[in-house]
C-alpha cells in the first residue's frame, strides 16, 4: 500500500443537475438522457449521441461504489468530451463551460476525500478560454482544464491558442488533452474503429502538432497529459526524430530534436496492455505516466490500478504512476488514507 492515494486523472462526469443547468442555458442543445435503465442510458448533446452512456456518468453514488471496487482513492473529474461544443457560438460554449466548471467544483467541495477537478473552456475563443482557465484555477480551485484534440479542424498548433498556453504556464495548470470528432471518420465507421483507431489517431495528431510547432519549447514547464497512452506518438518517437533530421519542414519551428519536447509530455496508463505500459515507463519515466480509467465509458476500465500493479514495474515506478506524480500536481498530501482493491 502506498502512502499516497491512488489518483485517476482521466474520468468524465455529467450529472443530471449539470444537464438541467445546461438545458436552462441552451434548451436546444443542452444534454438530455433517454432510454434510461439500471445500467445507463442514451445521452444526446446538440447533434452528438452517446450510446451507451453508463450510469456512473451521472450517478455519483454508483461512481463512488465503482471507485471503491477499483481501489481508486481520488478521481479527477472532467467534462464529457461530448460537451466541448467548439462548433457552437463562443458565448454559448463559454456559458455552458462555466456551468460545468462550477458544478465540478461543487462536487469536489462536497466530496473532498474522493474527487479533484479540472474544467472546460470555449477553446474556439482563446482569449475567453484563457480567462475561464484563470477563473477555474484561481476562483473555483480546480487543477486545470481538459481540452479537445482540435478546434473544428484546427490543430493545437494554431497560433491563436497562444493565450491558453501562456495562462496555463503562468498558473502551473494541468491540461488533459482528449480526442473528439476523430479524423478519418468515413474510413472508421465499421468495427468500432472510430474509437479503437480514431481516438488514438486524434491524440497522436494533437501531440505531434504541439511538439513540432514549438509550444513545448516556448513553455517547457507545461503539464500536458495525453490520454489513451498518448495514442501512437510514444511508440513512433524514433520516426519523429528521424523526420526532424531529414526534413526541413520538421525543423521549421523547433530548434531541438522533437524528442526533447516529447519527453516533456505526460501520458495516461490507458493502454490495456502490460508491455505497452512497461514501454511507456521505461522510455519516458514513471514521473511522466499518470493513472487513467476513462470512467465511465466502455473503452475505459476499472481494472486500471490492478493493471499497473500487475505490469511488472519497480515499486517506485508503480507508486509514482498510481498517484505520486498526480498528488504533486494537485497538491494532495502524502499519508492520506488509501483504499484496498476489492
C-alpha positions as a Python dict, from the first residue, in 0.01 Angstrom:
ca = {
    (1, 'X'): (0, 0, 0),
    (2, 'X'): (144, 337, -95),
    (3, 'X'): (143, 637, 138),
    (4, 'X'): (-1, 845, -145),
    (5, 'X'): (-364, 789, -254),
    (6, 'X'): (-433, 621, -587),
    (7, 'X'): (-540, 902, -822),
    (8, 'X'): (-727, 859, -1151),
    (9, 'X'): (-665, 1165, -1372),
    (10, 'X'): (-886, 1062, -1665),
    (11, 'X'): (-1255, 1041, -1576),
    (12, 'X'): (-1565, 1219, -1705),
    (13, 'X'): (-1883, 1336, -1539),
    (14, 'X'): (-2216, 1486, -1643),
    (15, 'X'): (-2469, 1468, -1363),
    (16, 'X'): (-2841, 1518, -1410),
    (17, 'X'): (-2813, 1851, -1229),
    (18, 'X'): (-2539, 1960, -1469),
    (19, 'X'): (-2761, 1858, -1760),
    (20, 'X'): (-3053, 2056, -1618),
    (21, 'X'): (-2844, 2369, -1571),
    (22, 'X'): (-2702, 2338, -1922),
    (23, 'X'): (-3051, 2299, -2071),
    (24, 'X'): (-3152, 2616, -1887),
    (25, 'X'): (-2872, 2798, -2069),
    (26, 'X'): (-2928, 2629, -2404),
    (27, 'X'): (-3261, 2443, -2435),
    (28, 'X'): (-3199, 2329, -2791),
    (29, 'X'): (-2855, 2172, -2741),
    (30, 'X'): (-2836, 2102, -2368),
    (31, 'X'): (-2770, 1741, -2264),
    (32, 'X'): (-3064, 1502, -2239),
    (33, 'X'): (-3092, 1143, -2121),
    (34, 'X'): (-3327, 887, -2272),
    (35, 'X'): (-3381, 510, -2265),
    (36, 'X'): (-3259, 500, -1906),
    (37, 'X'): (-3232, 167, -1728),
    (38, 'X'): (-3031, 22, -1441),
    (39, 'X'): (-2711, 15, -1647),
    (40, 'X'): (-2725, 352, -1820),
    (41, 'X'): (-2899, 538, -2097),
    (42, 'X'): (-2853, 735, -2417),
    (43, 'X'): (-2701, 1081, -2396),
    (44, 'X'): (-2772, 1349, -2657),
    (45, 'X'): (-2580, 1678, -2664),
    (46, 'X'): (-2662, 1902, -2960),
    (47, 'X'): (-2627, 1659, -3254),
    (48, 'X'): (-2395, 1419, -3070),
    (49, 'X'): (-2544, 1090, -2947),
    (50, 'X'): (-2355, 875, -2697),
    (51, 'X'): (-2486, 519, -2678),
    (52, 'X'): (-2445, 383, -2421),
    (53, 'X'): (-2387, 644, -2154),
    (54, 'X'): (-2317, 431, -1847),
    (55, 'X'): (-2497, 517, -1524),
    (56, 'X'): (-2176, 611, -1348),
    (57, 'X'): (-2152, 908, -1581),
    (58, 'X'): (-2431, 1084, -1393),
    (59, 'X'): (-2497, 877, -1078),
    (60, 'X'): (-2248, 986, -809),
    (61, 'X'): (-2339, 702, -572),
    (62, 'X'): (-2270, 449, -847),
    (63, 'X'): (-1941, 625, -922),
    (64, 'X'): (-1829, 612, -560),
    (65, 'X'): (-1911, 241, -538),
    (66, 'X'): (-1712, 178, -857),
    (67, 'X'): (-1416, 375, -722),
    (68, 'X'): (-1416, 159, -411),
    (69, 'X'): (-1421, -156, -625),
    (70, 'X'): (-1135, -24, -838),
    (71, 'X'): (-922, 81, -542),
    (72, 'X'): (-915, 444, -659),
    (73, 'X'): (-896, 694, -374),
    (74, 'X'): (-926, 1020, -568),
    (75, 'X'): (-1071, 1080, -912),
    (76, 'X'): (-1005, 1392, -1118),
    (77, 'X'): (-1344, 1487, -1261),
    (78, 'X'): (-1356, 1639, -1608),
    (79, 'X'): (-1636, 1718, -1852),
    (80, 'X'): (-1757, 1460, -2102),
    (81, 'X'): (-1596, 1525, -2442),
    (82, 'X'): (-1943, 1544, -2596),
    (83, 'X'): (-1978, 1881, -2420),
    (84, 'X'): (-1672, 2053, -2566),
    (85, 'X'): (-1910, 2219, -2818),
    (86, 'X'): (-1639, 2407, -3007),
    (87, 'X'): (-1871, 2430, -3308),
    (88, 'X'): (-2120, 2645, -3118),
    (89, 'X'): (-2128, 3022, -3070),
    (90, 'X'): (-1838, 3104, -2834),
    (91, 'X'): (-2064, 3287, -2590),
    (92, 'X'): (-2288, 2984, -2558),
    (93, 'X'): (-1998, 2741, -2517),
    (94, 'X'): (-1842, 2973, -2260),
    (95, 'X'): (-2166, 2983, -2061),
    (96, 'X'): (-2203, 2604, -2070),
    (97, 'X'): (-1838, 2562, -1974),
    (98, 'X'): (-1886, 2789, -1673),
    (99, 'X'): (-2189, 2585, -1563),
    (100, 'X'): (-1990, 2262, -1579),
    (101, 'X'): (-1688, 2408, -1406),
    (102, 'X'): (-1894, 2538, -1117),
    (103, 'X'): (-2074, 2204, -1086),
    (104, 'X'): (-1746, 2010, -1083),
    (105, 'X'): (-1605, 2248, -819),
    (106, 'X'): (-1920, 2191, -614),
    (107, 'X'): (-1879, 1812, -634),
    (108, 'X'): (-1518, 1844, -523),
    (109, 'X'): (-1628, 2058, -229),
    (110, 'X'): (-1895, 1803, -131),
    (111, 'X'): (-1660, 1504, -166),
    (112, 'X'): (-1311, 1639, -90),
    (113, 'X'): (-1172, 1298, 1),
    (114, 'X'): (-1284, 1137, -327),
    (115, 'X'): (-1281, 1400, -600),
    (116, 'X'): (-1048, 1652, -758),
    (117, 'X'): (-1148, 1851, -1064),
    (118, 'X'): (-1046, 2022, -1386),
    (119, 'X'): (-1259, 2249, -1600),
    (120, 'X'): (-1353, 2302, -1963),
    (121, 'X'): (-1331, 2616, -2179),
    (122, 'X'): (-1457, 2760, -2509),
    (123, 'X'): (-1137, 2680, -2697),
    (124, 'X'): (-1274, 2836, -3018),
    (125, 'X'): (-1236, 3173, -2840),
    (126, 'X'): (-882, 3153, -2697),
    (127, 'X'): (-881, 3480, -2502),
    (128, 'X'): (-1211, 3387, -2339),
    (129, 'X'): (-1079, 3035, -2282),
    (130, 'X'): (-773, 3175, -2104),
    (131, 'X'): (-996, 3388, -1883),
    (132, 'X'): (-1211, 3087, -1788),
    (133, 'X'): (-899, 2881, -1722),
    (134, 'X'): (-785, 3151, -1481),
    (135, 'X'): (-1127, 3161, -1312),
    (136, 'X'): (-1136, 2782, -1286),
    (137, 'X'): (-797, 2766, -1118),
    (138, 'X'): (-797, 3083, -907),
    (139, 'X'): (-1163, 3115, -803),
    (140, 'X'): (-1302, 2763, -833),
    (141, 'X'): (-980, 2597, -715),
    (142, 'X'): (-976, 2344, -996),
    (143, 'X'): (-645, 2195, -1104),
    (144, 'X'): (-658, 2296, -1469),
    (145, 'X'): (-866, 2212, -1776),
    (146, 'X'): (-947, 1939, -2022),
    (147, 'X'): (-937, 2036, -2391),
    (148, 'X'): (-1023, 1862, -2716),
    (149, 'X'): (-768, 1739, -2967),
    (150, 'X'): (-858, 2008, -3221),
    (151, 'X'): (-1089, 2305, -3264),
    (152, 'X'): (-1319, 2225, -3555),
    (153, 'X'): (-1032, 2104, -3770),
    (154, 'X'): (-771, 2349, -3643),
    (155, 'X'): (-489, 2164, -3473),
    (156, 'X'): (-350, 2264, -3136),
    (157, 'X'): (-58, 2439, -3308),
    (158, 'X'): (-298, 2719, -3413),
    (159, 'X'): (-118, 3044, -3314),
    (160, 'X'): (-449, 3182, -3186),
    (161, 'X'): (-423, 2940, -2890),
    (162, 'X'): (-114, 3114, -2750),
    (163, 'X'): (-310, 3286, -2467),
    (164, 'X'): (-421, 2946, -2340),
    (165, 'X'): (-67, 2809, -2323),
    (166, 'X'): (66, 3129, -2168),
    (167, 'X'): (-203, 3129, -1899),
    (168, 'X'): (-160, 2759, -1826),
    (169, 'X'): (214, 2809, -1784),
    (170, 'X'): (163, 3109, -1558),
    (171, 'X'): (-85, 2922, -1336),
    (172, 'X'): (106, 2593, -1345),
    (173, 'X'): (-222, 2436, -1455),
    (174, 'X'): (-272, 2074, -1556),
    (175, 'X'): (-404, 2023, -1912),
    (176, 'X'): (-564, 1696, -2017),
    (177, 'X'): (-599, 1654, -2394),
    (178, 'X'): (-885, 1429, -2504),
    (179, 'X'): (-977, 1321, -2859),
    (180, 'X'): (-1300, 1442, -3014),
    (181, 'X'): (-1454, 1433, -3362),
    (182, 'X'): (-1193, 1192, -3485),
    (183, 'X'): (-1009, 1206, -3816),
    (184, 'X'): (-1069, 953, -4094),
    (185, 'X'): (-1435, 929, -3992),
    (186, 'X'): (-1555, 784, -4322),
    (187, 'X'): (-1296, 507, -4313),
    (188, 'X'): (-1353, 409, -3950),
    (189, 'X'): (-1729, 356, -3943),
    (190, 'X'): (-1711, -21, -3911),
    (191, 'X'): (-1590, -244, -3627),
    (192, 'X'): (-1587, 45, -3375),
    (193, 'X'): (-1268, 168, -3546),
    (194, 'X'): (-1383, 525, -3483),
    (195, 'X'): (-1285, 464, -3122),
    (196, 'X'): (-1030, 181, -3148),
    (197, 'X'): (-815, 367, -3403),
    (198, 'X'): (-974, 710, -3432),
    (199, 'X'): (-921, 818, -3072),
    (200, 'X'): (-550, 724, -3058),
    (201, 'X'): (-501, 885, -3401),
    (202, 'X'): (-660, 1209, -3278),
    (203, 'X'): (-436, 1208, -2974),
    (204, 'X'): (-131, 1150, -3193),
    (205, 'X'): (-213, 1440, -3425),
    (206, 'X'): (-272, 1672, -3130),
    (207, 'X'): (52, 1577, -2957),
    (208, 'X'): (265, 1595, -3271),
    (209, 'X'): (119, 1935, -3357),
    (210, 'X'): (221, 2072, -3018),
    (211, 'X'): (567, 1921, -3044),
    (212, 'X'): (657, 2037, -3396),
    (213, 'X'): (501, 2383, -3356),
    (214, 'X'): (738, 2462, -3071),
    (215, 'X'): (476, 2513, -2800),
    (216, 'X'): (676, 2291, -2562),
    (217, 'X'): (997, 2479, -2643),
    (218, 'X'): (830, 2812, -2562),
    (219, 'X'): (661, 2675, -2248),
    (220, 'X'): (883, 2388, -2132),
    (221, 'X'): (711, 2351, -1794),
    (222, 'X'): (358, 2297, -1924),
    (223, 'X'): (188, 1996, -1769),
    (224, 'X'): (7, 1848, -2070),
    (225, 'X'): (-120, 1491, -2045),
    (226, 'X'): (-240, 1292, -2346),
    (227, 'X'): (-491, 1018, -2274),
    (228, 'X'): (-506, 662, -2408),
    (229, 'X'): (-134, 618, -2350),
    (230, 'X'): (-54, 913, -2575),
    (231, 'X'): (-205, 745, -2880),
    (232, 'X'): (57, 630, -3129),
    (233, 'X'): (308, 910, -3064),
    (234, 'X'): (513, 750, -2784),
    (235, 'X'): (562, 438, -2997),
    (236, 'X'): (673, 640, -3301),
    (237, 'X'): (916, 873, -3126),
    (238, 'X'): (1205, 736, -3331),
    (239, 'X'): (1019, 819, -3652),
    (240, 'X'): (961, 1175, -3530),
    (241, 'X'): (1332, 1213, -3452),
    (242, 'X'): (1433, 1074, -3792),
    (243, 'X'): (1191, 1306, -3971),
    (244, 'X'): (1332, 1609, -3788),
    (245, 'X'): (1683, 1515, -3902),
    (246, 'X'): (1583, 1453, -4265),
    (247, 'X'): (1306, 1703, -4344),
    (248, 'X'): (1335, 2083, -4325),
    (249, 'X'): (962, 2130, -4261),
    (250, 'X'): (1003, 1934, -3937),
    (251, 'X'): (1265, 2189, -3822),
    (252, 'X'): (1065, 2499, -3915),
    (253, 'X'): (957, 2586, -3560),
    (254, 'X'): (1176, 2377, -3328),
    (255, 'X'): (1547, 2409, -3269),
    (256, 'X'): (1586, 2093, -3066),
    (257, 'X'): (1507, 1736, -3162),
    (258, 'X'): (1136, 1658, -3113),
    (259, 'X'): (1243, 1402, -2857),
    (260, 'X'): (1311, 1687, -2614),
    (261, 'X'): (952, 1814, -2636),
    (262, 'X'): (802, 1465, -2639),
    (263, 'X'): (978, 1392, -2313),
    (264, 'X'): (808, 1695, -2161),
    (265, 'X'): (465, 1542, -2223),
    (266, 'X'): (267, 1319, -1988),
    (267, 'X'): (66, 1010, -2081),
    (268, 'X'): (-205, 819, -1900),
    (269, 'X'): (-193, 443, -1844),
    (270, 'X'): (-490, 350, -2059),
    (271, 'X'): (-319, 108, -2297),
    (272, 'X'): (-496, -213, -2181),
    (273, 'X'): (-163, -390, -2232),
    (274, 'X'): (114, -452, -1982),
    (275, 'X'): (403, -447, -2234),
    (276, 'X'): (284, -109, -2365),
    (277, 'X'): (271, 30, -2013),
    (278, 'X'): (619, -101, -1943),
    (279, 'X'): (744, 60, -2264),
    (280, 'X'): (596, 396, -2164),
    (281, 'X'): (753, 372, -1820),
    (282, 'X'): (1093, 252, -1940),
    (283, 'X'): (1110, 509, -2220),
    (284, 'X'): (963, 824, -2068),
    (285, 'X'): (993, 762, -1694),
    (286, 'X'): (731, 682, -1435),
    (287, 'X'): (711, 1051, -1343),
    (288, 'X'): (551, 1116, -1682),
    (289, 'X'): (287, 840, -1663),
    (290, 'X'): (-44, 900, -1480),
    (291, 'X'): (-319, 657, -1389),
    (292, 'X'): (-626, 689, -1613),
    (293, 'X'): (-952, 493, -1621),
    (294, 'X'): (-1160, 681, -1884),
    (295, 'X'): (-1454, 629, -1649),
    (296, 'X'): (-1740, 569, -1722),
    (297, 'X'): (-1704, 483, -2092),
    (298, 'X'): (-1681, 137, -2244),
    (299, 'X'): (-1321, 175, -2361),
    (300, 'X'): (-1216, 260, -2008),
    (301, 'X'): (-1153, 16, -1727),
    (302, 'X'): (-1199, -15, -1353),
    (303, 'X'): (-902, -253, -1364),
    (304, 'X'): (-656, 34, -1424),
    (305, 'X'): (-488, 28, -1083),
    (306, 'X'): (-468, -352, -1086),
    (307, 'X'): (-314, -339, -1434),
    (308, 'X'): (-42, -104, -1310),
    (309, 'X'): (28, -331, -1013),
    (310, 'X'): (46, -637, -1238),
    (311, 'X'): (267, -482, -1508),
    (312, 'X'): (593, -592, -1350),
    (313, 'X'): (713, -240, -1267),
    (314, 'X'): (953, -147, -992),
    (315, 'X'): (783, -39, -670),
    (316, 'X'): (897, 323, -700),
    (317, 'X'): (771, 343, -1059),
    (318, 'X'): (439, 182, -967),
    (319, 'X'): (384, 423, -679),
    (320, 'X'): (462, 728, -894),
    (321, 'X'): (216, 615, -1161),
    (322, 'X'): (-61, 520, -922),
    (323, 'X'): (-65, 860, -760),
    (324, 'X'): (268, 1009, -663),
    (325, 'X'): (307, 1239, -961),
    (326, 'X'): (-61, 1333, -971),
    (327, 'X'): (-50, 1413, -599),
    (328, 'X'): (226, 1666, -661),
    (329, 'X'): (29, 1822, -949),
    (330, 'X'): (-292, 1858, -749),
    (331, 'X'): (-145, 1939, -410),
    (332, 'X'): (-256, 1614, -243),
    (333, 'X'): (-79, 1545, 83),
    (334, 'X'): (100, 1217, 133),
    (335, 'X'): (-29, 998, 410),
    (336, 'X'): (-395, 1029, 311),
    (337, 'X'): (-586, 708, 362),
    (338, 'X'): (-571, 470, 68),
    (339, 'X'): (-832, 206, -9),
    (340, 'X'): (-757, -155, -83),
    (341, 'X'): (-871, -301, -412),
    (342, 'X'): (-1170, -531, -366),
}
